[in-house]
Amino acid sequence: MSKSKFEISKESGPHLRLATLAGSWEGNTSTWFEKDILADEAPMRAKISMLMDGRFINYEYSSTLNGKPYEGIMTWAYDLGNEKCQCSWVDSFHMGTAIMHSEGQETRNGFSVTGTYGWIGIGEPWSWRTELEIINPDQFIIRAFNISPAGDEAKATETIYHRVKL
């Protein structure tokens, strides 16, 4: 009996890459509100767990921004049928009361997804690209970039994580 695409992906594909991130993580987050002007740096804690037999990972994190606590949750997936990485994101600082849905591709060392955000009166929505770069089994980096309607990009956040060994 042949293996399903999902079973193969869990053994040697994008689902295996996502599964390697399961565990507890600590790192440092840098935040920019204006291009190339660092606004804040703070410690970050995260827990990544696998959901539904490895179909998804759930990334929960908490930190502070300018001394005020915030937390967030991202659910990451790889849609085998459409060969796309997907992510949904909620966060008590950046997202307010909205959910951002992002979609993108697998990269050489991880995944890159892009979503849009905006509000009534803003005109054209902005884009937000999130890059998840897996350095090795004990380190990954998650970066986010604001992209204006004109296409101008600026780094918004970067967290460098190290696995917490229990």
Phi and psi in degrees as GROMACS dihedral restraints (atoms count N, CA, C in turn):
[ dihedral_restraints ]
;  ai    aj    ak    al  type     phi  dphi    fc
    3     4     5     6     1   -80.3    20    10
    4     5     6     7     1   155.9    20    10
    6     7     8     9     1   -82.6    20    10
    7     8     9    10     1   150.5    20    10
    9    10    11    12     1   -75.7    20    10
   10    11    12    13     1   163.3    20    10
   12    13    14    15     1   -57.1    20    10
   13    14    15    16     1   -38.9    20    10
   15    16    17    18     1   -65.5    20    10
   16    17    18    19     1   -44.4    20    10
   18    19    20    21     1   -61.4    20    10
   19    20    21    22     1   -41.5    20    10
   21    22    23    24     1   -65.3    20    10
   22    23    24    25     1   -41.3    20    10
   24    25    26    27     1   -63.8    20    10
   25    26    27    28     1   -36.7    20    10
   27    28    29    30     1   -68.7    20    10
   28    29    30    31     1   -27.4    20    10
   30    31    32    33     1   -87.4    20    10
   31    32    33    34     1   -33.2    20    10
   33    34    35    36     1  -151.5    20    10
   34    35    36    37     1    11.9    20    10
   36    37    38    39     1  -123.0    20    10
   37    38    39    40     1  -154.1    20    10
   39    40    41    42     1   -61.7    20    10
   40    41    42    43     1   -31.7    20    10
   42    43    44    45     1   -68.9    20    10
   43    44    45    46     1   -32.8    20    10
   45    46    47    48     1   -65.5    20    10
   46    47    48    49     1   -43.1    20    10
   48    49    50    51     1   -59.7    20    10
   49    50    51    52     1   -43.7    20    10
   51    52    53    54     1   -65.4    20    10
   52    53    54    55     1   -41.5    20    10
   54    55    56    57     1   -62.6    20    10
   55    56    57    58     1   -30.5    20    10
   57    58    59    60     1   -64.1    20    10
   58    59    60    61     1   -15.9    20    10
   60    61    62    63     1   -85.8    20    10
   61    62    63    64     1    -8.3    20    10
   63    64    65    66     1   -59.4    20    10
   64    65    66    67     1   133.9    20    10
   66    67    68    69     1   140.8    20    10
   67    68    69    70     1  -169.9    20    10
   69    70    71    72     1  -103.8    20    10
   70    71    72    73     1   142.9    20    10
   72    73    74    75     1  -137.4    20    10
   73    74    75    76     1   149.0    20    10
   75    76    77    78     1  -133.1    20    10
   76    77    78    79     1   148.4    20    10
   78    79    80    81     1  -165.4    20    10
   79    80    81    82     1  -164.2    20    10
   81    82    83    84     1  -130.1    20    10
   82    83    84    85     1   134.5    20    10
   84    85    86    87     1  -111.0    20    10
   85    86    87    88     1   132.2    20    10
   87    88    89    90     1  -108.2    20    10
   88    89    90    91     1   141.5    20    10
   90    91    92    93     1  -130.5    20    10
   91    92    93    94     1   137.3    20    10
   93    94    95    96     1  -124.8    20    10
   94    95    96    97     1   134.0    20    10
   96    97    98    99     1  -104.5    20    10
   97    98    99   100     1   -23.6    20    10
   99   100   101   102     1  -124.6    20    10
  100   101   102   103     1   147.5    20    10
  102   103   104   105     1   -54.0    20    10
  103   104   105   106     1   123.9    20    10
  105   106   107   108     1    65.2    20    10
  106   107   108   109     1    14.4    20    10
  108   109   110   111     1  -116.1    20    10
  109   110   111   112     1   104.4    20    10
  111   112   113   114     1   -64.9    20    10
  112   113   114   115     1   125.3    20    10
  114   115   116   117     1   -98.7    20    10
  115   116   117   118     1   -32.0    20    10
  117   118   119   120     1  -162.9    20    10
  118   119   120   121     1   150.8    20    10
  120   121   122   123     1  -135.5    20    10
  121   122   123   124     1   137.7    20    10
  123   124   125   126     1  -156.5    20    10
  124   125   126   127     1   153.3    20    10
  126   127   128   129     1   -65.7    20    10
  127   128   129   130     1   149.8    20    10
  129   130   131   132     1  -131.9    20    10
  130   131   132   133     1   141.1    20    10
  132   133   134   135     1  -120.7    20    10
  133   134   135   136     1   144.8    20    10
  135   136   137   138     1  -146.6    20    10
  136   137   138   139     1   154.6    20    10
  138   139   140   141     1  -133.0    20    10
  139   140   141   142     1   130.9    20    10
  141   142   143   144     1  -118.8    20    10
  142   143   144   145     1   127.1    20    10
  144   145   146   147     1  -128.2    20    10
  145   146   147   148     1   152.2    20    10
  147   148   149   150     1   -86.3    20    10
  148   149   150   151     1   144.5    20    10
  150   151   152   153     1  -121.5    20    10
  151   152   153   154     1   145.8    20    10
  153   154   155   156     1    49.5    20    10
  154   155   156   157     1    61.3    20    10
  156   157   158   159     1    59.2    20    10
  157   158   159   160     1    32.5    20    10
  159   160   161   162     1    86.2    20    10
  160   161   162   163     1    10.1    20    10
  162   163   164   165     1   -69.3    20    10
  163   164   165   166     1   -30.2    20    10
  165   166   167   168     1  -140.1    20    10
  166   167   168   169     1   161.6    20    10
  168   169   170   171     1  -121.2    20    10
  169   170   171   172     1   148.4    20    10
  171   172   173   174     1  -113.9    20    10
  172   173   174   175     1   121.6    20    10
  174   175   176   177     1  -112.0    20    10
  175   176   177   178     1   110.5    20    10
  177   178   179   180     1  -111.5    20    10
  178   179   180   181     1   134.3    20    10
  180   181   182   183     1  -141.8    20    10
  181   182   183   184     1   160.5    20    10
  183   184   185   186     1  -149.4    20    10
  184   185   186   187     1   148.1    20    10
  186   187   188   189     1  -163.2    20    10
  187   188   189   190     1  -163.5    20    10
  189   190   191   192     1  -130.8    20    10
  190   191   192   193     1   155.8    20    10
  192   193   194   195     1  -134.7    20    10
  193   194   195   196     1   118.0    20    10
  195   196   197   198     1    51.9    20    10
  196   197   198   199     1    40.3    20    10
  198   199   200   201     1    82.9    20    10
  199   200   201   202     1    -4.5    20    10
  201   202   203   204     1  -103.5    20    10
  202   203   204   205     1   132.2    20    10
  204   205   206   207     1   -69.0    20    10
  205   206   207   208     1   147.5    20    10
  207   208   209   210     1  -148.0    20    10
  208   209   210   211     1   162.8    20    10
  210   211   212   213     1  -146.0    20    10
  211   212   213   214     1   161.7    20    10
  213   214   215   216     1  -154.9    20    10
  214   215   216   217     1   165.2    20    10
  216   217   218   219     1  -139.8    20    10
  217   218   219   220     1   132.3    20    10
  219   220   221   222     1  -125.5    20    10
  220   221   222   223     1   133.7    20    10
  222   223   224   225     1  -108.6    20    10
  223   224   225   226     1   122.8    20    10
  225   226   227   228     1  -107.3    20    10
  226   227   228   229     1   145.1    20    10
  228   229   230   231     1  -145.1    20    10
  229   230   231   232     1   158.9    20    10
  231   232   233   234     1  -123.1    20    10
  232   233   234   235     1   114.3    20    10
  234   235   236   237     1   -83.6    20    10
  235   236   237   238     1   101.3    20    10
  237   238   239   240     1   -63.9    20    10
  238   239   240   241     1   -35.9    20    10
  240   241   242   243     1   -64.3    20    10
  241   242   243   244     1   -32.8    20    10
  243   244   245   246     1  -110.8    20    10
  244   245   246   247     1     0.4    20    10
  246   247   248   249     1    50.6    20    10
  247   248   249   250     1    51.9    20    10
  249   250   251   252     1  -137.1    20    10
  250   251   252   253     1   144.4    20    10
  252   253   254   255     1   -86.1    20    10
  253   254   255   256     1   143.0    20    10
  255   256   257   258     1  -133.9    20    10
  256   257   258   259     1   154.4    20    10
  258   259   260   261     1  -150.4    20    10
  259   260   261   262     1   141.1    20    10
  261   262   263   264     1  -121.4    20    10
  262   263   264   265     1   142.2    20    10
  264   265   266   267     1  -139.9    20    10
  265   266   267   268     1   131.8    20    10
  267   268   269   270     1  -128.3    20    10
  268   269   270   271     1   148.2    20    10
  270   271   272   273     1  -158.3    20    10
  271   272   273   274     1   139.7    20    10
  273   274   275   276     1   -79.0    20    10
  274   275   276   277     1    -5.3    20    10
  276   277   278   279     1  -111.8    20    10
  277   278   279   280     1   -65.6    20    10
  279   280   281   282     1   -65.5    20    10
  280   281   282   283     1   -39.3    20    10
  282   283   284   285     1   -95.8    20    10
  283   284   285   286     1    -7.9    20    10
  285   286   287   288     1    58.6    20    10
  286   287   288   289     1  -115.3    20    10
  288   289   290   291     1  -114.2    20    10
  289   290   291   292     1    18.4    20    10
  291   292   293   294     1  -103.7    20    10
  292   293   294   295     1   162.1    20    10
  294   295   296   297     1  -113.8    20    10
  295   296   297   298     1   127.5    20    10
  297   298   299   300     1   -98.7    20    10
  298   299   300   301     1   129.5    20    10
  300   301   302   303     1  -105.4    20    10
  301   302   303   304     1   129.4    20    10
  303   304   305   306     1  -128.5    20    10
  304   305   306   307     1   155.3    20    10
  306   307   308   309     1  -145.5    20    10
  307   308   309   310     1   148.3    20    10
  309   310   311   312     1  -173.0    20    10
  310   311   312   313     1  -146.4    20    10
  312   313   314   315     1  -128.8    20    10
  313   314   315   316     1   160.9    20    10
  315   316   317   318     1   -72.1    20    10
  316   317   318   319     1   142.2    20    10
  318   319   320   321     1  -114.4    20    10
  319   320   321   322     1  -179.8    20    10
  321   322   323   324     1   -57.2    20    10
  322   323   324   325     1   -39.9    20    10
  324   325   326   327     1  -120.8    20    10
  325   326   327   328     1    22.1    20    10
  327   328   329   330     1   163.0    20    10
  328   329   330   331     1  -127.0    20    10
  330   331   332   333     1  -147.9    20    10
  331   332   333   334     1   151.7    20    10
  333   334   335   336     1  -137.4    20    10
  334   335   336   337     1   124.4    20    10
  336   337   338   339     1  -129.5    20    10
  337   338   339   340     1   150.9    20    10
  339   340   341   342     1  -132.3    20    10
  340   341   342   343     1   135.2    20    10
  342   343   344   345     1  -128.4    20    10
  343   344   345   346     1   179.8    20    10
  345   346   347   348     1  -126.8    20    10
  346   347   348   349     1   156.8    20    10
  348   349   350   351     1  -145.5    20    10
  349   350   351   352     1   160.8    20    10
  351   352   353   354     1   175.6    20    10
  352   353   354   355     1  -175.0    20    10
  354   355   356   357     1  -155.9    20    10
  355   356   357   358     1   166.3    20    10
  357   358   359   360     1   -57.0    20    10
  358   359   360   361     1   130.0    20    10
  360   361   362   363     1    95.2    20    10
  361   362   363   364     1    -8.9    20    10
  363   364   365   366     1   -80.8    20    10
  364   365   366   367     1   -17.5    20    10
  366   367   368   369     1    87.3    20    10
  367   368   369   370     1  -122.2    20    10
  369   370   371   372     1   -79.0    20    10
  370   371   372   373     1   141.2    20    10
  372   373   374   375     1   -69.8    20    10
  373   374   375   376     1   154.7    20    10
  375   376   377   378     1   -93.3    20    10
  376   377   378   379     1   163.2    20    10
  378   379   380   381     1  -109.5    20    10
  379   380   381   382     1   156.6    20    10
  381   382   383   384     1  -136.8    20    10
  382   383   384   385     1   113.2    20    10
  384   385   386   387     1  -101.4    20    10
  385   386   387   388     1   130.6    20    10
  387   388   389   390     1  -114.2    20    10
  388   389   390   391     1   126.9    20    10
  390   391   392   393     1  -114.3    20    10
  391   392   393   394     1   127.9    20    10
  393   394   395   396     1  -111.6    20    10
  394   395   396   397     1   111.9    20    10
  396   397   398   399     1  -111.6    20    10
  397   398   399   400     1   118.4    20    10
  399   400   401   402     1   -91.2    20    10
  400   401   402   403     1   112.3    20    10
  402   403   404   405     1   -80.0    20    10
  403   404   405   406     1   -49.7    20    10
  405   406   407   408     1  -163.4    20    10
  406   407   408   409     1  -179.7    20    10
  408   409   410   411     1   -60.2    20    10
  409   410   411   412     1   -17.5    20    10
  411   412   413   414     1  -114.9    20    10
  412   413   414   415     1     9.6    20    10
  414   415   416   417     1  -151.5    20    10
  415   416   417   418     1   136.3    20    10
  417   418   419   420     1  -145.2    20    10
  418   419   420   421     1   161.1    20    10
  420   421   422   423     1  -126.1    20    10
  421   422   423   424     1   136.6    20    10
  423   424   425   426     1  -120.7    20    10
  424   425   426   427     1   123.9    20    10
  426   427   428   429     1  -122.1    20    10
  427   428   429   430     1   149.2    20    10
  429   430   431   432     1  -134.0    20    10
  430   431   432   433     1   145.8    20    10
  432   433   434   435     1  -130.0    20    10
  433   434   435   436     1   132.5    20    10
  435   436   437   438     1   -82.0    20    10
  436   437   438   439     1   136.9    20    10
  438   439   440   441     1  -128.6    20    10
  439   440   441   442     1   116.9    20    10
  441   442   443   444     1   -68.7    20    10
  442   443   444   445     1   163.4    20    10
  444   445   446   447     1   -57.2    20    10
  445   446   447   448     1   -25.7    20    10
  447   448   449   450     1   -81.6    20    10
  448   449   450   451     1    -7.9    20    10
  450   451   452   453     1    98.5    20    10
  451   452   453   454     1     2.6    20    10
  453   454   455   456     1   -73.5    20    10
  454   455   456   457     1   131.6    20    10
  456   457   458   459     1  -109.3    20    10
  457   458   459   460     1   145.9    20    10
  459   460   461   462     1  -146.7    20    10
  460   461   462   463     1   134.4    20    10
  462   463   464   465     1   -62.9    20    10
  463   464   465   466     1   133.1    20    10
  465   466   467   468     1  -107.5    20    10
  466   467   468   469     1   -43.1    20    10
  468   469   470   471     1  -145.8    20    10
  469   470   471   472     1   154.1    20    10
  471   472   473   474     1  -149.6    20    10
  472   473   474   475     1   125.9    20    10
  474   475   476   477     1  -122.1    20    10
  475   476   477   478     1   126.2    20    10
  477   478   479   480     1  -105.1    20    10
  478   479   480   481     1   113.8    20    10
  480   481   482   483     1  -103.3    20    10
  481   482   483   484     1   147.9    20    10
  483   484   485   486     1  -127.3    20    10
  484   485   486   487     1   137.8    20    10
  486   487   488   489     1   -63.4    20    10
  487   488   489   490     1   138.3    20    10
  489   490   491   492     1   -89.4    20    10
  490   491   492   493     1   117.9    20    10
  492   493   494   495     1   -87.4    20    10
  493   494   495   496     1   124.5    20    10
